[in-house]
Structures are given as structure tokens and as C-alpha cells.
Amino acid sequence: MLYLRKSEERGYAEFGGWLKSHHSFSFSDYYDPKFMGFRDLRVINQDWIAKASGFPMHPHRDMEIITYVLQGRVEHKDSLGNVGQITAGEIQTMHAGTGIRHGEYNPSPDEDLRLFQIWIQPDTVGVQPGYTQQSFTKEQKLNQLKLLVSKDGRDGSQKIHQDADMYASVLEPGKTLEFKMRPGRGAWVQLAEGELDVNGKTLQSGDGLAVQEEDLLKIRANKETEFLLFDLK
């Protein structure tokens, strides 16, 4: 079963000219009971943040939060004392656990920031809060699926408190990939930019694809495409 979630069907919010955000699933003031998440994937927000703007310090609890930077850099500060900048190609993973406060800011005076913010529901609540960041080059993702996040941290990926794998790829025009689905699991494919064919469905920039009861994903790029793939129990 394949369900195509078109980019223009997503929720949308704009705040004060500094933030534009597309919501694949219900979030904040956007509510759609048909799109409350997919398996343990609760939030995929595709955000545009203007120069010298960002989110002030705010709290989270019992959620695995992943930021994947597409363009620019984000400055992170949290209540654990972590301070740093994450640039395009890097990800940050935050275990909200018993509670954490953080702020995210675009420190650049001349470049906009584009990113995915992803929330995954943890399999254990009340864990100790934590934060990590890691760089993945375009070469590591080029024409292959690079594992960025997993429960066991295999292949150099970042650990999270859930049996969920997150891959990233930059696929050149005409290149193909195959992804074998494990029995009983689902997948979500999220495009950043480009155009893909996945098992006969065509996805364009911002589109998402929910996958269930499929044995194999056959993925082909019609133009250079950056995308994420989530393998979910």
C-alpha cells in the first residue's frame, strides 16, 4: 500500500515573516485527524527561517527530536549547556526525556536557513536528556542510502530511543536504489528537493510517501534529488 502525501496538501504556518513551516502531520494550530503521524514518526516540519531569526528557548519532554539541515546553519543552545552550530549536511539529535529546553537560531546575516525538524516517539519515557550532532558529507549520501539514525547506532549512526532507522540520500538523475522492507514494518519517504519514482508513484519537492505491506522499494531519480527514508516498526 502506497499513499502519496502531496506537498501542497500539508499544513502551513507563517509567523512574523521570519518563519515559514510546512507540516506533514498535525502540529501546533494545524490539526487533521487523518494525519496525526505515521507509526512512531510524529512530526516532519519543513522550515524556512529568515536571516538573524529563530526560535527562543522552549521546552520539550519525552520525544526524540532530529534536525536535518538543508541550507545554511542553525545555532543550538540548550539547558544542558550545549552550544553549537549545525551546518548543511549535519544533523542534531536531542533526547528530550525528563525535560529539556532549547533554542534554535539562524545566526547568518545574509543566508536563509532551511531544515527538516523531525519528532519520533520514544519507546521509553523518562530517560536522561541528551544531545549529539554529527556531520555527513554529500559523498556519503550520493547514490546510496546513508544511515543517519538508528536504535543501535550501527554503521556510525546516531542512537535514538526507538526502533526506527532514518536514511538520507542524494540521488543523481537516472540513478536507482532498492530498499528491502522487513516484514510488518512501514516506511516513509520524504523529499527535500527533486523528483523520484517510487514503486510507480512520482514524488516531487516536499512530497511524502507512506509505505505499508510492500516487499521492496524501487527508487529512481528523474532529476537530482535529496530525500529521507524512515524505516519504522
N, C-alpha and C positions, 0 to 999 in steps of 0.2 A: 504494500500500500504506500502510495506517494501522495503527499499533499503539498502543493506549491503555495507558499505564503508570499504574495507579491509585495514588493517594496512599498507601493503606493497605498496598500491596504493597512499598513502598520499604523499604530498610534503616533501622534506627532505633538510635540510641545515646543514652544519658543518662549524664552524668558529674557526680557530686557535687552534684546539684541545681542546678548553675549553667548547664549546657548540655544542650539537647535538640536532636538533629540528625537529620533525615531525609535519606537518601542515595538519589538516583535511580539511581546506579551504584555498583559495588563501591568501597569506601573503608574504609581502616583495617581493623577487625576484621570488617566486613561484606563477604562475598565471594559473588558469584553469577556464574558463568561466562557466563550469558546476558546479563548487564548489566555489561559492562566499559567502557561508554561508547557513544557514537553518533557515528560518523565521527571528527572531531577533537575533539568535545566529550567530555571525560574525566570531569568531576565537576560535579554540581549538588547541593549540600547546602543544605537549607533549615534555618537555625539559629535557635534561640531562646537568647538569652544573658541571664542574670539581671542585676539591678542590681549595679553595682560588681563585675563579674566579667569574665573574658575569658581569651584565650589568651596565655601567656607567649611570650617570644621563641623562635622556632623557625626552622629553615632550609628553603629551597626552592631548586630548581635546574631550569633548562630547562622552564619552564612559564609560560603566560600566565594570570594569576590576576586575576579580576574580582570585586569585591564590590559587590553591589547592595542598598542599604539600604531596607527596607520600613517600619520603625518605629524610632524612637529615633535614636541616634547611636553611631558606633564611633570610638574613638580609635586612631590608627595610629602606630606608631613602627617604624623600620627601621634597618638597618645602614648605609644610605646617608646617614643624618642627617635623613631626612624625619620630621616630626612634625605631625600634624593630626587634625582631627575631620571625619568624613563623616556627614552627616545624611540623613534620609529624603528620597529623590528624587535623591541624589547617588550616583555610582559612583566606585570607585577601580580603577585598572588597574596591575598590577605585572608587570613583565617579570623573571622570576627569573633567566634567563640563566645566567651562570657561577656564580651563587650569591648569595643574599640572605637575611638574617634579618629577621623582623618579628614584631611582637606586635600583637594586636587586643583591645581592651578596651572594655567598656561603662562609661563614666565616670559615668553618671547614678545618683544615689542613689534615684531614685523611678520610673524608667521602664525597662521591659524593652526589649531590642534584638532585632529580627527582621531577618534578611537572607538573601540568597542568596549563597553562595560558589561561584564557577564557575571551573573549570580548563579551558583549551583547550590542546591540544598544539601547540607552535610548529612552523613549517616550517623554522626554522633554530635550531640549538643553539649554545650558547657565545656568545650575544650579551651586550652590556653590560647589566647590570641597570638597571632604571629604574622610576619610579613617577610616576603622574599621578592627579589627581582632578578631577571636573567635576560641576557641578550641572545637572540637567534638571528643569524645572518640570512640574507636573501638566498645565498648559495645553499644553505642548509634546507631551505624550503623549495628550491627550484626544481620543478618537475617531479616532486615526490611529496609524500605526506610526512611532515616532521612532527613527532610527538612533543607537545609542549607541556602538558599537564596530565597527571595520572594519579591513581591512589598509591601506587607502589614506587613512584619516582624512577621507573625504569628508563633506560636509554637517555639518561641525563635530563629527564623532565622534572617539572616541579610537582611536589606532592600536594594533594588535597585530601580532605576527609570525605571522600565519596568514590564509589566505583564508577568513575567517569573518565574517559580519555578525551583530550582536546588536541586536535592536529591542526596544522596550518600548512598551506601550500601556495606557491606562486607557479602557475601553470602556463607555459608558453603556447601560442596558437598552434592548434593541431595536435598537441601532446595529449596523451591519455594516461589515466590511472585506474586501477581496480582496487576496491576495498571489500574484503570479505566480511560479511556480517556474522556475528556469533549468534547461535540460537537464542531466541527470546529477547534479544536486545533491539534497541532502536537507534536511529541516527538523525542528527540534524545537520544540514549543510547550510552555511551562511556566507553569502557573497559580500565582499567588500567592494570590489570593482571588477568589471569584465563580463564575460558571458560563458556559461557552462552548459553542456548537455549531460544530464544525469539520468540514466535509465529511461531515456526518451522525453524527459522534461527539460525545458530550456529555462535556465535561471539567468537573470541579468542583475546589474548592480543593486545591492540592497535586498534582493530576494532571499528567502529561506525555503528549505525543503525538509519536511518531516518524513521520515522513512520508517516503516514497520513491515514486518513479515516479508522481507526481501533477503535473498541469499547473498547477492553480490551487487555492489555499486560499480557501474561502468561510467567513468567520468571523462569528458572530453572538453577541452577549451577551444572556443571559437575565436577568442582573442586573448591577450594576456590577462590572466585572472588571478586575483588574490582571494582566498576563501578559507574559512574554518570548517572543520568537520568534528562533530561531537559524537562519540560512541557511548551510549547510555544504557544502563541496565533496565 
